[in-house]
Amino acid sequence: MNVSRPDYFSLANKVCVVTGAASGIGRETLLVLGRSGAHVVGLDRNIDTLEETRALADNEGLSVEFYAADVADRDAIMSVADQVLKKNGRVDGWANVAGILRYAFIADITPEHVNELIAVNQLGVLWGLAAAAKVMKSGGSIVSVASAGGEMPFPRLGGYGMTKAAVIQLTRTASVEFGELGIRVNAIAPGYVETPMVAASYSRADGTIDEALKAQFFDARRSQSPLSITGEPLDIALTVLYLMSDASKFMTGQVLRPNGGVYFG
Ligand SMILES: NC(=O)c1ccc[n+]([C@@H]2O[C@H](COP(=O)([O-])OP(=O)(O)OC[C@H]3O[C@@H](n4cnc5c(N)ncnc54)[C@H](O)[C@@H]3O)[C@@H](O)[C@H]2O)c1
C-alpha cells in the first residue's frame, strides 16, 4: 500500500530571505532552508564569502539567489525586498541573521563602538522586519536571531547585549503589529555556537587560532550547560527551519533558546 505521509517541515514553493548568509549561522540556515524545498535569497555585505555560500548551494543543486547589501541601510534593504518580490512573485520567510560582536566594558564603551552595534544588530533587524512586512503579501514568518547575551549578563558584552535585548522586544511588538497580516514573528536566542564570529575571541593578532585559549574558552562555555555542550550552526538553522515551516503555525511573539540549557528564560 502506498501511504503518503506529511512532511511537517517542508518549505516547498516558499521564498525565504536570509541575511548574514555569507558565514556561520546564516550560511547554514540558507543551506537548510534550501534543502527543505525553499527558494532561498541570501543577503550579506561580504561579497567574497557570499560567493563561497553560492558555491556550496550550487554544489547541492539548491535554488538560490544572492544580493550584496548592508542591513543597516534601510533603503538598500527595502530595495532588495522589492527586487525579490518582483522576481519571484512572493516572499514567505525572512530570517534576520546578520550581526556583529564587539567586546568592551561598559565603562570603556565609546560612541563608535555602540553606534556600530546598534546600526547592524538593532536597526538591521528593524529594517528587516519593515521590509519583510512590506513584501509578504499572503502571510509569512519572520525570524530574528537575538542571543543568550541579550538575556544573560556577560562582562564586556554590555553594548552587544543591549542590542540583542532590543531584538527580542522588537519581535514582540512586530508580532502584535503584523498578526493581522498573517505574519508570524519570532526570535531565537542561541547560546555559544562555533562560528567565525566567536573565533575572534581566541585568535591571535595575526588571525591564527590560539588552540590553548580556544580549549579554555570552550571548557568554560560547556561547563555552563547541563549537557556540557556548545552549539553548532546546524542547531540554530534547524530552529529557523521549524519557525519558517507551518509546523510552527501556533507560534508568534516567542523567543526560542537553543542554548544547551545555559538559560531558561
Ligand atoms: N556564534 C554565536 O555563538 C552566536 C550566539 C548567539 C547569537 N549569535 C548571533 O547569530 C548571528 C550570526 O552570527 P554568526 O556567529 O554566524 O557570525 P558570523 O560572523 O559567522 O556571520 C555573520 C554574518 O553577518 C554578516 N554581516 C555583518 N554585518 C552585516 C551588515 N551590516 N549587513 C549585511 N551583512 C552583515 C557578516 O558579513 C557575516 O557573513 C548574529 O546575529 C550573532 O549575533 C551568534
The ligand as a Tripos MOL2 file, in Angstrom:
@<TRIPOS>MOLECULE
LIG
   44    48     1     0     0
SMALL
NO_CHARGES

@<TRIPOS>ATOM
      1 N1         28.0480   32.3950   17.2270 N.am      1 LIG1
      2 C1         27.4290   32.5310   18.3850 C.2       1 LIG1
      3 O1         27.8470   31.9900   19.4310 O.2       1 LIG1
      4 C2         26.1640   33.3370   18.4740 C.ar      1 LIG1
      5 C3         25.4280   33.2550   19.6620 C.ar      1 LIG1
      6 C4         24.2510   33.9790   19.7660 C.ar      1 LIG1
      7 C5         23.8410   34.7790   18.7130 C.ar      1 LIG1
      8 N2         24.5810   34.8510   17.5780 N.ar      1 LIG1
      9 C6         24.0820   35.7040   16.5010 C.3       1 LIG1
     10 O2         23.9220   34.9140   15.3430 O.3       1 LIG1
     11 C7         24.0550   35.7350   14.1870 C.3       1 LIG1
     12 C8         25.0380   35.0960   13.2230 C.3       1 LIG1
     13 O3         26.2980   35.0410   13.8710 O.3       1 LIG1
     14 P1         27.4880   34.0810   13.4150 P.3       1 LIG1
     15 O4         28.0870   33.5510   14.6550 O.co2     1 LIG1
     16 O5         27.0510   33.1920   12.3250 O.co2     1 LIG1
     17 O6         28.5040   35.1970   12.8700 O.3       1 LIG1
     18 P2         29.3960   35.3080   11.5390 P.3       1 LIG1
     19 O7         30.3090   36.4400   11.7970 O.co2     1 LIG1
     20 O8         29.9740   33.9820   11.2030 O.co2     1 LIG1
     21 O9         28.3270   35.7110   10.4340 O.3       1 LIG1
     22 C9         27.7070   36.9650   10.4450 C.3       1 LIG1
     23 C10        27.4230   37.3610    9.0110 C.3       1 LIG1
     24 O10        26.7120   38.6170    9.0470 O.3       1 LIG1
     25 C11        27.2580   39.4450    8.0470 C.3       1 LIG1
     26 N3         27.0500   40.8520    8.3820 N.ar      1 LIG1
     27 C12        27.5560   41.5280    9.4370 C.ar      1 LIG1
     28 N4         27.1700   42.8100    9.3870 N.ar      1 LIG1
     29 C13        26.3970   42.9490    8.2780 C.ar      1 LIG1
     30 C14        25.7140   44.0270    7.6880 C.ar      1 LIG1
     31 N5         25.7560   45.2610    8.2300 N.pl3     1 LIG1
     32 N6         24.9960   43.8240    6.5550 N.ar      1 LIG1
     33 C15        24.9690   42.5860    5.9880 C.ar      1 LIG1
     34 N7         25.6120   41.5220    6.4950 N.ar      1 LIG1
     35 C16        26.3180   41.7040    7.6310 C.ar      1 LIG1
     36 C17        28.7420   39.1060    8.0180 C.3       1 LIG1
     37 O11        29.3490   39.5350    6.8090 O.3       1 LIG1
     38 C18        28.6960   37.6080    8.1860 C.3       1 LIG1
     39 O12        28.5920   36.9510    6.9480 O.3       1 LIG1
     40 C19        24.4600   37.1090   14.6980 C.3       1 LIG1
     41 O13        23.3370   37.9480   14.7570 O.3       1 LIG1
     42 C20        25.0000   36.8150   16.0810 C.3       1 LIG1
     43 O14        24.9240   37.9450   16.9250 O.3       1 LIG1
     44 C21        25.7400   34.1410   17.4230 C.ar      1 LIG1
@<TRIPOS>BOND
     1     1     2 1
     2     2     3 2
     3     2     4 1
     4     4     5 ar
     5     4    44 ar
     6     5     6 ar
     7     6     7 ar
     8     7     8 ar
     9     8     9 1
    10     8    44 ar
    11     9    10 1
    12     9    42 1
    13    10    11 1
    14    11    12 1
    15    11    40 1
    16    12    13 1
    17    13    14 1
    18    14    15 2
    19    14    16 1
    20    14    17 1
    21    17    18 1
    22    18    19 2
    23    18    20 1
    24    18    21 1
    25    21    22 1
    26    22    23 1
    27    23    24 1
    28    23    38 1
    29    24    25 1
    30    25    26 1
    31    25    36 1
    32    26    27 ar
    33    26    35 ar
    34    27    28 ar
    35    28    29 ar
    36    29    30 ar
    37    29    35 ar
    38    30    31 1
    39    30    32 ar
    40    32    33 ar
    41    33    34 ar
    42    34    35 ar
    43    36    37 1
    44    36    38 1
    45    38    39 1
    46    40    41 1
    47    40    42 1
    48    42    43 1
@<TRIPOS>SUBSTRUCTURE
     1 LIG1         1 GROUP 0 **** ****
